[in-house]
Amino acid sequence: MDKTVLNKLKNHAMGFASATLVRVELATEESRLKTKFQALGQMLYGAVQDDLLKAIKDDPSVVEIIGGIEESQKKIAELEKKLSKESAGKSEKA
């Protein structure tokens, strides 16, 4: 088999594997984000029931969860951007 054909196949397989890894990482990060939102929702629900909304704003665990949510959202946006660039690169090569 021609060496250039093998290189093309190898490059295509590596690109596919890379895109798959990004998708797995994206799904994992989205799952983490969902978990953080659920934790925050549970805390807020409890605060609403106990009429403690003003007190929960200063709760360090709430601040930590909100910070984690913002970090996860940034990472998800970066992964989606990376995935779209890979998809755009593949469509240009086709």
Residue pairs with C-beta under 8 A, 6 or more apart in sequence:
15 86
15 89
15 90
18 86
19 83
19 86
19 87
19 90
22 79
22 82
22 83
22 86
23 83
25 79
26 76
26 79
26 80
26 83
29 72
29 75
29 76
29 79
30 76
32 68
32 72
33 69
33 72
33 73
33 76
36 65
36 68
36 69
36 72
37 69
39 65
40 62
40 65
40 66
40 69
43 56
43 59
43 61
43 62
43 65
44 53
44 56
46 52
47 53
47 55
47 56
56 62
